[in-house]
Amino acid sequence: MIELLTANTPNGKKISIMLEEISFKYKVTKININKKEQFKPEFVKLSPFSKTPVIIDHDNNKSLFESGAILIYLGEKSGKFYDKNERTTINQWLMGQMGYVGPMLGQHHQFHHYNPGKSEFGENRYFKISERIYSELNERLSKSNFLAGKNYTIADIATFPWIARHEWHDIGLKKYSHLSRWYNQISKRKAVIKGYDLLKKGEEIPKV
Ligand SMILES: N[C@@H](CCC(=O)N[C@@H](CS)C(=O)NCC(=O)O)C(=O)O
């Protein structure tokens, strides 16, 4: 059994979606980052940067932090969505999400969604970078069904919950036809619908 310790955020949803996709037994332990629970010593022991998500694999008592590393672990353990022959390509798109797509869209959330009017520079900078990310993903998906090729992989699972915040981004997902096609296709997957509702409160995936 896997225990997922997380806040209800895109990085946490990556893991609940993956756990649903691979049909592993799991339970969610909510970490309230607004109440600073990520800094509790027992949590920092599991996550040295005080970040969610974390998993504990109760089959072997291993714990892991960093959502990309967790997806790789679950992909290897289940033998799903992380095809041995495609790993070099999958890793590129996964690392691109971890190092670029997530952190930049995360900054865009900070300036544009949570703190509008506080920094014109920050708002403009991350708006432009986010537009660029939409455009780059759209370009890739104009040539490829999924990010790492013809198959749905952990790279798509990592990226999807970030694009699902598109209403916060105000960039206009509709304008990006290939990215929208990919988004709609993934939105329909039963495991994605279930995993997106991480806290089981009936949270729905935003439509394009
Ligand atoms: N690279 C990390 C980023 C994790 C991350 O930024 N988590 C946020 C929530 S989405 C968090 O725990 N923030 C609390 C904090 O920074 O104190 C991952 O992908 O796991």
The ligand as a Tripos MOL2 file, in Angstrom:
@<TRIPOS>MOLECULE
LIG
   20    19     1     0     0
SMALL
NO_CHARGES

@<TRIPOS>ATOM
      1 N1          9.9630   19.8430   -7.3640 N.3       1 LIG1
      2 C1          9.0200   19.5210   -6.3300 C.3       1 LIG1
      3 C2          8.1730   20.7370   -6.0660 C.3       1 LIG1
      4 C3          7.2000   20.4790   -4.9640 C.3       1 LIG1
      5 C4          6.4930   21.7400   -4.5020 C.2       1 LIG1
      6 O1          6.8290   22.8610   -4.9230 O.2       1 LIG1
      7 N2          5.5300   21.5450   -3.6270 N.am      1 LIG1
      8 C5          4.7680   22.6580   -3.0840 C.3       1 LIG1
      9 C6          3.2830   22.3790   -3.2640 C.3       1 LIG1
     10 S1          2.9200   22.1760   -4.9850 S.3       1 LIG1
     11 C7          5.0550   22.7440   -1.6080 C.2       1 LIG1
     12 O2          5.1320   21.7390   -0.9290 O.2       1 LIG1
     13 N3          5.2360   23.9650   -1.1080 N.am      1 LIG1
     14 C8          5.4510   24.2140    0.2720 C.3       1 LIG1
     15 C9          6.6920   25.0260    0.5400 C.2       1 LIG1
     16 O3          7.4320   25.3220   -0.4050 O.co2     1 LIG1
     17 O4          6.8920   25.3760    1.6880 O.co2     1 LIG1
     18 C10         8.1520   18.3380   -6.7680 C.2       1 LIG1
     19 O5          7.8130   18.2980   -7.9540 O.co2     1 LIG1
     20 O6          7.8240   17.4720   -5.9490 O.co2     1 LIG1
@<TRIPOS>BOND
     1     1     2 1
     2     2     3 1
     3     2    18 1
     4     3     4 1
     5     4     5 1
     6     5     6 2
     7     5     7 1
     8     7     8 1
     9     8     9 1
    10     8    11 1
    11     9    10 1
    12    11    12 2
    13    11    13 1
    14    13    14 1
    15    14    15 1
    16    15    16 2
    17    15    17 1
    18    18    19 2
    19    18    20 1
@<TRIPOS>SUBSTRUCTURE
     1 LIG1         1 GROUP 0 **** ****
